[in-house]
Amino acid sequence: MKTIGLLGGTSWASTIDYYRDLNERTQAYYGAPHSAPLILKSID
């Protein structure tokens, strides 16, 4: 898997939907114990 970068919104609440979607898609493809390999940066 390649690592992806995710630039979050101005709070965690605006980023959680993207984070959840990426991890759900990763689990659907690779199986239950997997999470998306990503680097997350939130703006404050």
PDB file of N, CA, C and O in Angstrom:
ATOM      1  N   MET A   1       0.840  -1.178   0.000  1.00  0.00           N
ATOM      2  CA  MET A   1       0.000   0.000   0.000  1.00  0.00           C
ATOM      3  C   MET A   1       0.882   1.237   0.000  1.00  0.00           C
ATOM      4  O   MET A   1       1.934   1.259   0.638  1.00  0.00           O
ATOM      5  N   LYS A   2       0.460   2.240  -0.699  1.00  0.00           N
ATOM      6  CA  LYS A   2       1.166   3.514  -0.686  1.00  0.00           C
ATOM      7  C   LYS A   2       0.583   4.406   0.400  1.00  0.00           C
ATOM      8  O   LYS A   2      -0.608   4.335   0.702  1.00  0.00           O
ATOM      9  N   THR A   3       1.423   5.238   0.977  1.00  0.00           N
ATOM     10  CA  THR A   3       0.960   6.200   1.970  1.00  0.00           C
ATOM     11  C   THR A   3       0.366   7.403   1.257  1.00  0.00           C
ATOM     12  O   THR A   3       0.932   7.919   0.293  1.00  0.00           O
ATOM     13  N   ILE A   4      -0.788   7.839   1.752  1.00  0.00           N
ATOM     14  CA  ILE A   4      -1.437   9.012   1.172  1.00  0.00           C
ATOM     15  C   ILE A   4      -1.418  10.145   2.184  1.00  0.00           C
ATOM     16  O   ILE A   4      -1.343   9.904   3.389  1.00  0.00           O
ATOM     17  N   GLY A   5      -1.484  11.349   1.711  1.00  0.00           N
ATOM     18  CA  GLY A   5      -1.526  12.516   2.566  1.00  0.00           C
ATOM     19  C   GLY A   5      -2.942  13.068   2.603  1.00  0.00           C
ATOM     20  O   GLY A   5      -3.619  13.131   1.577  1.00  0.00           O
ATOM     21  N   LEU A   6      -3.383  13.464   3.782  1.00  0.00           N
ATOM     22  CA  LEU A   6      -4.711  14.034   3.952  1.00  0.00           C
ATOM     23  C   LEU A   6      -4.567  15.357   4.670  1.00  0.00           C
ATOM     24  O   LEU A   6      -4.098  15.412   5.806  1.00  0.00           O
ATOM     25  N   LEU A   7      -4.969  16.411   4.009  1.00  0.00           N
ATOM     26  CA  LEU A   7      -4.950  17.736   4.621  1.00  0.00           C
ATOM     27  C   LEU A   7      -6.322  17.981   5.202  1.00  0.00           C
ATOM     28  O   LEU A   7      -7.304  18.110   4.471  1.00  0.00           O
ATOM     29  N   GLY A   8      -6.388  18.044   6.519  1.00  0.00           N
ATOM     30  CA  GLY A   8      -7.664  18.186   7.203  1.00  0.00           C
ATOM     31  C   GLY A   8      -8.199  19.601   7.151  1.00  0.00           C
ATOM     32  O   GLY A   8      -7.549  20.532   6.677  1.00  0.00           O
ATOM     33  N   GLY A   9      -9.400  19.716   7.655  1.00  0.00           N
ATOM     34  CA  GLY A   9     -10.046  21.018   7.699  1.00  0.00           C
ATOM     35  C   GLY A   9      -9.594  21.829   8.896  1.00  0.00           C
ATOM     36  O   GLY A   9      -8.538  21.568   9.472  1.00  0.00           O
ATOM     37  N   THR A  10     -10.388  22.802   9.264  1.00  0.00           N
ATOM     38  CA  THR A  10     -10.015  23.689  10.357  1.00  0.00           C
ATOM     39  C   THR A  10     -10.341  23.115  11.725  1.00  0.00           C
ATOM     40  O   THR A  10     -10.052  23.749  12.740  1.00  0.00           O
ATOM     41  N   SER A  11     -10.938  21.926  11.775  1.00  0.00           N
ATOM     42  CA  SER A  11     -11.164  21.233  13.042  1.00  0.00           C
ATOM     43  C   SER A  11     -11.248  19.736  12.769  1.00  0.00           C
ATOM     44  O   SER A  11     -11.380  19.321  11.618  1.00  0.00           O
ATOM     45  N   TRP A  12     -11.175  18.937  13.802  1.00  0.00           N
ATOM     46  CA  TRP A  12     -11.254  17.490  13.625  1.00  0.00           C
ATOM     47  C   TRP A  12     -12.600  17.074  13.053  1.00  0.00           C
ATOM     48  O   TRP A  12     -12.684  16.088  12.321  1.00  0.00           O
ATOM     49  N   ALA A  13     -13.656  17.817  13.382  1.00  0.00           N
ATOM     50  CA  ALA A  13     -14.997  17.460  12.926  1.00  0.00           C
ATOM     51  C   ALA A  13     -15.141  17.545  11.405  1.00  0.00           C
ATOM     52  O   ALA A  13     -15.926  16.809  10.807  1.00  0.00           O
ATOM     53  N   SER A  14     -14.391  18.432  10.795  1.00  0.00           N
ATOM     54  CA  SER A  14     -14.478  18.560   9.339  1.00  0.00           C
ATOM     55  C   SER A  14     -13.573  17.574   8.618  1.00  0.00           C
ATOM     56  O   SER A  14     -13.611  17.491   7.390  1.00  0.00           O
ATOM     57  N   THR A  15     -12.768  16.833   9.350  1.00  0.00           N
ATOM     58  CA  THR A  15     -11.843  15.868   8.765  1.00  0.00           C
ATOM     59  C   THR A  15     -12.307  14.428   8.966  1.00  0.00           C
ATOM     60  O   THR A  15     -11.929  13.549   8.192  1.00  0.00           O
ATOM     61  N   ILE A  16     -13.103  14.177   9.969  1.00  0.00           N
ATOM     62  CA  ILE A  16     -13.448  12.809  10.366  1.00  0.00           C
ATOM     63  C   ILE A  16     -14.143  12.013   9.264  1.00  0.00           C
ATOM     64  O   ILE A  16     -13.918  10.809   9.149  1.00  0.00           O
ATOM     65  N   ASP A  17     -14.978  12.653   8.455  1.00  0.00           N
ATOM     66  CA  ASP A  17     -15.679  11.939   7.383  1.00  0.00           C
ATOM     67  C   ASP A  17     -14.704  11.391   6.353  1.00  0.00           C
ATOM     68  O   ASP A  17     -14.862  10.260   5.892  1.00  0.00           O
ATOM     69  N   TYR A  18     -13.697  12.179   5.988  1.00  0.00           N
ATOM     70  CA  TYR A  18     -12.691  11.727   5.027  1.00  0.00           C
ATOM     71  C   TYR A  18     -11.859  10.592   5.608  1.00  0.00           C
ATOM     72  O   TYR A  18     -11.582   9.607   4.924  1.00  0.00           O
ATOM     73  N   TYR A  19     -11.466  10.728   6.856  1.00  0.00           N
ATOM     74  CA  TYR A  19     -10.657   9.717   7.531  1.00  0.00           C
ATOM     75  C   TYR A  19     -11.422   8.400   7.633  1.00  0.00           C
ATOM     76  O   TYR A  19     -10.877   7.334   7.344  1.00  0.00           O
ATOM     77  N   ARG A  20     -12.675   8.479   8.040  1.00  0.00           N
ATOM     78  CA  ARG A  20     -13.517   7.293   8.168  1.00  0.00           C
ATOM     79  C   ARG A  20     -13.701   6.606   6.806  1.00  0.00           C
ATOM     80  O   ARG A  20     -13.574   5.386   6.700  1.00  0.00           O
ATOM     81  N   ASP A  21     -13.997   7.387   5.782  1.00  0.00           N
ATOM     82  CA  ASP A  21     -14.228   6.821   4.454  1.00  0.00           C
ATOM     83  C   ASP A  21     -12.982   6.097   3.936  1.00  0.00           C
ATOM     84  O   ASP A  21     -13.091   4.992   3.403  1.00  0.00           O
ATOM     85  N   LEU A  22     -11.825   6.694   4.083  1.00  0.00           N
ATOM     86  CA  LEU A  22     -10.583   6.060   3.631  1.00  0.00           C
ATOM     87  C   LEU A  22     -10.334   4.741   4.362  1.00  0.00           C
ATOM     88  O   LEU A  22      -9.925   3.757   3.745  1.00  0.00           O
ATOM     89  N   ASN A  23     -10.578   4.717   5.661  1.00  0.00           N
ATOM     90  CA  ASN A  23     -10.352   3.493   6.431  1.00  0.00           C
ATOM     91  C   ASN A  23     -11.402   2.430   6.139  1.00  0.00           C
ATOM     92  O   ASN A  23     -11.073   1.244   6.116  1.00  0.00           O
ATOM     93  N   GLU A  24     -12.641   2.813   5.918  1.00  0.00           N
ATOM     94  CA  GLU A  24     -13.673   1.842   5.570  1.00  0.00           C
ATOM     95  C   GLU A  24     -13.395   1.214   4.208  1.00  0.00           C
ATOM     96  O   GLU A  24     -13.592   0.012   4.028  1.00  0.00           O
ATOM     97  N   ARG A  25     -12.942   2.011   3.256  1.00  0.00           N
ATOM     98  CA  ARG A  25     -12.608   1.481   1.936  1.00  0.00           C
ATOM     99  C   ARG A  25     -11.398   0.550   2.005  1.00  0.00           C
ATOM    100  O   ARG A  25     -11.352  -0.468   1.315  1.00  0.00           O
ATOM    101  N   THR A  26     -10.424   0.904   2.835  1.00  0.00           N
ATOM    102  CA  THR A  26      -9.249   0.053   3.016  1.00  0.00           C
ATOM    103  C   THR A  26      -9.636  -1.270   3.637  1.00  0.00           C
ATOM    104  O   THR A  26      -9.155  -2.319   3.208  1.00  0.00           O
ATOM    105  N   GLN A  27     -10.502  -1.240   4.650  1.00  0.00           N
ATOM    106  CA  GLN A  27     -10.963  -2.474   5.281  1.00  0.00           C
ATOM    107  C   GLN A  27     -11.757  -3.340   4.317  1.00  0.00           C
ATOM    108  O   GLN A  27     -11.616  -4.563   4.320  1.00  0.00           O
ATOM    109  N   ALA A  28     -12.586  -2.721   3.495  1.00  0.00           N
ATOM    110  CA  ALA A  28     -13.379  -3.482   2.527  1.00  0.00           C
ATOM    111  C   ALA A  28     -12.478  -4.191   1.519  1.00  0.00           C
ATOM    112  O   ALA A  28     -12.785  -5.298   1.075  1.00  0.00           O
ATOM    113  N   TYR A  29     -11.387  -3.563   1.166  1.00  0.00           N
ATOM    114  CA  TYR A  29     -10.477  -4.132   0.170  1.00  0.00           C
ATOM    115  C   TYR A  29      -9.516  -5.162   0.768  1.00  0.00           C
ATOM    116  O   TYR A  29      -9.344  -6.246   0.210  1.00  0.00           O
ATOM    117  N   TYR A  30      -8.885  -4.825   1.909  1.00  0.00           N
ATOM    118  CA  TYR A  30      -7.841  -5.661   2.487  1.00  0.00           C
ATOM    119  C   TYR A  30      -8.313  -6.550   3.636  1.00  0.00           C
ATOM    120  O   TYR A  30      -7.643  -7.528   3.969  1.00  0.00           O
ATOM    121  N   GLY A  31      -9.443  -6.233   4.240  1.00  0.00           N
ATOM    122  CA  GLY A  31      -9.936  -7.014   5.368  1.00  0.00           C
ATOM    123  C   GLY A  31      -9.947  -6.199   6.649  1.00  0.00           C
ATOM    124  O   GLY A  31      -9.379  -5.109   6.719  1.00  0.00           O
ATOM    125  N   ALA A  32     -10.605  -6.751   7.660  1.00  0.00           N
ATOM    126  CA  ALA A  32     -10.911  -6.041   8.899  1.00  0.00           C
ATOM    127  C   ALA A  32      -9.739  -5.437   9.674  1.00  0.00           C
ATOM    128  O   ALA A  32      -9.889  -4.323  10.175  1.00  0.00           O
ATOM    129  N   PRO A  33      -8.594  -6.089   9.806  1.00  0.00           N
ATOM    130  CA  PRO A  33      -7.588  -5.490  10.696  1.00  0.00           C
ATOM    131  C   PRO A  33      -6.772  -4.355  10.078  1.00  0.00           C
ATOM    132  O   PRO A  33      -5.871  -3.824  10.729  1.00  0.00           O
ATOM    133  N   HIS A  34      -7.070  -3.975   8.835  1.00  0.00           N
ATOM    134  CA  HIS A  34      -6.236  -2.993   8.147  1.00  0.00           C
ATOM    135  C   HIS A  34      -6.801  -1.571   8.245  1.00  0.00           C
ATOM    136  O   HIS A  34      -8.013  -1.358   8.282  1.00  0.00           O
ATOM    137  N   SER A  35      -5.881  -0.618   8.286  1.00  0.00           N
ATOM    138  CA  SER A  35      -6.217   0.809   8.250  1.00  0.00           C
ATOM    139  C   SER A  35      -5.462   1.438   7.088  1.00  0.00           C
ATOM    140  O   SER A  35      -4.442   0.918   6.636  1.00  0.00           O
ATOM    141  N   ALA A  36      -5.974   2.552   6.621  1.00  0.00           N
ATOM    142  CA  ALA A  36      -5.324   3.254   5.519  1.00  0.00           C
ATOM    143  C   ALA A  36      -3.990   3.829   5.984  1.00  0.00           C
ATOM    144  O   ALA A  36      -3.922   4.464   7.036  1.00  0.00           O
ATOM    145  N   PRO A  37      -2.926   3.611   5.205  1.00  0.00           N
ATOM    146  CA  PRO A  37      -1.643   4.214   5.553  1.00  0.00           C
ATOM    147  C   PRO A  37      -1.667   5.680   5.121  1.00  0.00           C
ATOM    148  O   PRO A  37      -1.616   5.984   3.929  1.00  0.00           O
ATOM    149  N   LEU A  38      -1.744   6.564   6.073  1.00  0.00           N
ATOM    150  CA  LEU A  38      -1.843   7.974   5.710  1.00  0.00           C
ATOM    151  C   LEU A  38      -1.142   8.880   6.708  1.00  0.00           C
ATOM    152  O   LEU A  38      -0.894   8.513   7.857  1.00  0.00           O
ATOM    153  N   ILE A  39      -0.839  10.053   6.236  1.00  0.00           N
ATOM    154  CA  ILE A  39      -0.308  11.123   7.071  1.00  0.00           C
ATOM    155  C   ILE A  39      -1.384  12.196   7.098  1.00  0.00           C
ATOM    156  O   ILE A  39      -1.848  12.655   6.054  1.00  0.00           O
ATOM    157  N   LEU A  40      -1.771  12.586   8.293  1.00  0.00           N
ATOM    158  CA  LEU A  40      -2.868  13.531   8.461  1.00  0.00           C
ATOM    159  C   LEU A  40      -2.350  14.833   9.070  1.00  0.00           C
ATOM    160  O   LEU A  40      -1.679  14.818  10.102  1.00  0.00           O
ATOM    161  N   LYS A  41      -2.658  15.935   8.441  1.00  0.00           N
ATOM    162  CA  LYS A  41      -2.280  17.258   8.948  1.00  0.00           C
ATOM    163  C   LYS A  41      -3.546  18.103   9.028  1.00  0.00           C
ATOM    164  O   LYS A  41      -4.214  18.319   8.017  1.00  0.00           O
ATOM    165  N   SER A  42      -3.872  18.573  10.204  1.00  0.00           N
ATOM    166  CA  SER A  42      -5.036  19.441  10.385  1.00  0.00           C
ATOM    167  C   SER A  42      -4.589  20.883  10.545  1.00  0.00           C
ATOM    168  O   SER A  42      -3.571  21.169  11.173  1.00  0.00           O
ATOM    169  N   ILE A  43      -5.353  21.765   9.977  1.00  0.00           N
ATOM    170  CA  ILE A  43      -5.093  23.190  10.086  1.00  0.00           C
ATOM    171  C   ILE A  43      -5.841  23.715  11.299  1.00  0.00           C
ATOM    172  O   ILE A  43      -6.990  23.332  11.521  1.00  0.00           O
ATOM    173  N   ASP A  44      -5.228  24.569  12.079  1.00  0.00           N
ATOM    174  CA  ASP A  44      -5.915  25.146  13.240  1.00  0.00           C
ATOM    175  C   ASP A  44      -6.008  26.650  13.085  1.00  0.00           C
ATOM    176  O   ASP A  44      -6.552  27.328  13.956  1.00  0.00           O
TER     177      ASP A  44
END
